[in-house]
Amino acid sequence: MTRPLSRRTVLRGLGTAVALPWLEAMSPGTIGSAARAASSPRATRVAFLFVPNGVHAPEWLPKSAGPGVHEFPGSLPPLLTPLDRVRSHVTLHTGLAHGNARALGDGPGDHARSAACFLTGTHPRKTAGSDIHNGISIDQAIASRHRGRSRFDSLELGCEPTLTAGNCDSGYSCAYSANIAWRSPRTPVAKETSPRAVFERLFMAGPAHESEAARRRRLAR
C-alpha cells in the first residue's frame, strides 16, 4: 500500500510539487495501489485566471497580432516570457471578445459586467438587489461533468473576499463584480483568499469538504 506524503516531504519539495498533479497524492482516502496508479490516465487540469484591469497589449500580444491562433516559433512577447520553457505547448488565441459584456442598453457598469461575463458568456441582469441572474460558468460546467474524479471538483482562489450583496458598480450587484465562478445563474461560488487556508486544504490530509472547525480540531490533536 502506498503511504500518503508527509508534511515534511511536501515542504521539502514545495518549489516543484505545486506544479505537479499532487492533489490526489496528499490524501490517504484517495491513494490506490501502485498498479492502479500506473494504469490510470494522468489527470487533466484546467485553470482560468482573471486579470481585472487588463494587460498592456503591446507587451502581451505577439508581433503578428491579429485575430487568429498564434504559436511561437520566434520570441515571446515580454509579458509571456515566463512561459518560455513550455513554449512548445502554448497557443495564444487573439481577436476574441465577449459581446455580452458590453452595455447593450444597460448603461455604465463595465467592471461588473466584464467579471460576470468572463466565464459565463452571459449578459448579467442589471440589479443591485437579490434578483441577480447570470449564467453557469465554464469552470463549474467542467467540474460538474467530471465530478468525483479528483479530490476537489474545483478550487476558487482570489485576493479579495467574496461579496454577494450591495451596489458595487453603477447599479450592478457586488455579486457580479466579486465573483467569476457561478454554480447556477443565481449562485456565485465563494472563493478562498487565505494562503494558509488554501495550503491546509491542499496539503494536510482530510476530507475534501471538511469544515473549517473540523479541520482545526483535527490539526490540534
C-alpha positions in Angstrom: 0.0 0.0 0.0 1.4 3.4 -0.9 1.7 5.8 2.1 0.5 9.3 1.9 3.1 12.0 1.6 4.3 13.5 4.9 4.1 17.2 5.6 7.9 17.4 5.8 8.2 15.8 2.4 5.8 18.3 0.9 7.6 21.3 2.5 10.9 20.0 1.3 9.8 19.7 -2.3 7.2 22.5 -2.4 9.0 24.5 -5.0 8.3 21.9 -7.6 5.4 19.9 -6.1 2.8 22.6 -6.7 3.5 22.3 -10.4 2.6 18.6 -10.5 -0.7 16.7 -10.2 -0.3 16.4 -6.5 -3.8 16.7 -5.1 -4.7 13.0 -5.1 -1.3 12.1 -3.7 -1.9 14.1 -0.5 -4.9 12.2 0.8 -4.9 8.7 2.3 -8.5 8.3 1.2 -7.7 8.7 -2.4 -4.5 6.8 -2.8 -4.8 3.5 -4.6 -2.4 0.7 -5.3 0.8 1.3 -7.2 -0.5 -0.8 -10.1 -3.8 1.2 -10.3 -1.9 4.5 -10.2 0.4 3.3 -13.0 -2.5 2.3 -15.2 -4.7 5.3 -14.5 -4.6 8.1 -17.1 -2.9 11.3 -15.9 -5.4 13.8 -14.6 -6.1 16.8 -16.9 -6.3 20.2 -15.3 -7.9 23.4 -16.5 -7.3 26.8 -14.9 -8.9 30.2 -15.6 -7.0 33.4 -14.5 -8.9 36.7 -14.4 -6.9 40.0 -14.8 -9.5 42.6 -13.8 -7.6 45.6 -15.0 -6.4 44.0 -18.3 -2.9 43.9 -19.7 -0.7 46.2 -21.7 -1.4 44.8 -25.2 2.0 45.7 -26.9 3.8 43.7 -24.2 1.2 40.8 -24.3 0.4 40.1 -27.9 2.8 38.6 -30.5 4.2 41.0 -33.1 1.9 39.4 -35.7 -1.1 40.1 -33.5 -4.3 40.0 -35.4 -7.4 37.8 -35.0 -6.4 34.2 -35.0 -4.3 31.5 -33.4 -0.6 32.0 -32.7 2.2 29.7 -31.9 5.7 30.9 -31.0 8.5 30.0 -33.4 10.1 33.3 -32.7 10.4 35.3 -29.5 7.6 35.5 -26.9 6.0 38.8 -26.1 7.7 40.3 -22.9 4.8 39.6 -20.6 4.7 35.9 -21.7 8.4 35.2 -21.3 7.8 33.2 -18.1 6.3 30.6 -20.4 9.4 30.2 -22.5 10.3 26.8 -21.1 6.9 25.4 -22.2 6.5 27.5 -25.3 6.0 24.4 -27.5 2.8 23.7 -25.5 1.5 27.3 -25.7 -1.1 28.5 -28.1 -2.4 32.1 -27.9 -5.8 33.0 -29.3 -6.4 36.6 -30.2 -9.3 38.6 -31.5 -11.9 37.1 -29.1 -14.4 39.3 -27.3 -17.5 38.9 -25.1 -20.3 40.8 -26.7 -22.5 40.2 -23.7 -20.0 42.2 -21.5 -21.0 45.3 -23.4 -23.7 47.7 -22.1 -26.4 46.5 -24.6 -28.6 49.4 -23.4 -27.9 48.9 -19.7 -25.6 52.0 -19.3 -22.5 52.1 -17.1 -21.2 49.1 -15.2 -18.4 47.7 -17.4 -16.4 46.3 -14.4 -19.2 44.3 -13.0 -20.4 43.1 -16.5 -16.9 42.0 -17.6 -16.3 40.0 -14.4 -19.8 38.4 -14.6 -19.5 37.6 -18.3 -15.9 36.4 -18.2 -16.6 32.6 -17.7 -20.3 32.6 -18.3 -20.6 34.4 -21.6 -23.9 35.8 -20.2 -25.1 39.4 -20.1 -26.0 39.7 -16.3 -29.2 41.2 -15.2 -28.6 44.8 -14.0 -29.7 44.8 -10.4 -28.3 45.7 -7.0 -30.9 43.6 -5.3 -31.3 39.9 -4.6 -32.7 39.1 -8.0 -29.3 38.6 -9.6 -29.2 36.5 -12.7 -26.1 35.4 -14.6 -25.2 32.1 -16.2 -23.3 28.9 -15.3 -19.5 29.5 -15.6 -17.4 27.2 -17.8 -15.2 26.1 -14.8 -18.3 24.9 -12.9 -19.7 23.1 -16.0 -16.4 21.3 -16.4 -16.3 20.5 -12.6 -19.9 19.1 -12.8 -19.0 17.0 -15.8 -16.0 15.4 -14.1 -17.3 15.4 -10.5 -15.6 12.9 -8.2 -12.6 12.2 -10.4 -10.2 14.1 -8.1 -10.2 15.1 -4.5 -11.5 18.6 -5.3 -14.0 19.2 -8.0 -12.9 22.8 -8.3 -10.8 25.3 -6.4 -11.8 29.0 -6.4 -9.0 31.3 -5.3 -8.9 35.1 -5.1 -7.3 38.2 -3.5 -10.4 39.9 -2.1 -13.3 38.5 0.0 -16.4 37.2 -1.8 -19.3 39.7 -1.8 -22.9 38.7 -2.7 -24.9 41.8 -2.0 -24.8 45.6 -2.3 -24.4 48.0 -5.2 -20.7 47.9 -6.3 -20.8 49.3 -9.9 -23.4 51.7 -11.3 -26.4 49.6 -10.2 -24.8 46.2 -10.5 -24.7 43.9 -7.5 -21.4 43.2 -5.8 -22.1 39.5 -6.6 -21.2 40.3 -10.2 -18.0 42.2 -9.7 -16.7 40.0 -6.9 -17.2 36.5 -8.4 -16.2 34.9 -11.7 -17.3 31.3 -10.8 -21.1 30.6 -10.9 -22.6 27.3 -10.0 -26.0 28.4 -11.2 -27.5 31.7 -12.6 -28.2 32.8 -9.1 -25.4 31.2 -7.2 -21.8 32.5 -7.3 -19.1 30.2 -5.8 -17.3 31.7 -2.9 -13.5 31.9 -3.2 -10.7 31.3 -0.7 -8.5 34.3 -0.1 -6.3 33.0 2.7 -3.0 31.4 1.5 -2.8 29.4 4.8 -6.3 28.0 4.4 -5.5 27.0 0.8 -2.3 25.3 1.9 -4.2 23.4 4.6 -6.9 22.2 2.2 -4.3 21.0 -0.3 -1.5 19.6 1.7 -2.9 18.5 5.1 -4.8 15.2 4.9 -8.5 15.3 5.5 -11.8 15.1 3.6 -12.1 17.4 0.7 -15.2 19.1 2.0 -14.2 19.2 5.7 -15.4 22.2 7.5 -13.0 24.8 8.9 -14.0 23.9 12.5 -13.4 20.2 11.9 -10.1 20.9 10.2 -8.9 23.0 13.2 -9.9 20.2 15.7 -8.0 17.6 13.6 -4.9 19.7 13.4 -5.0 20.5 17.1 -4.8 16.8 18.1 
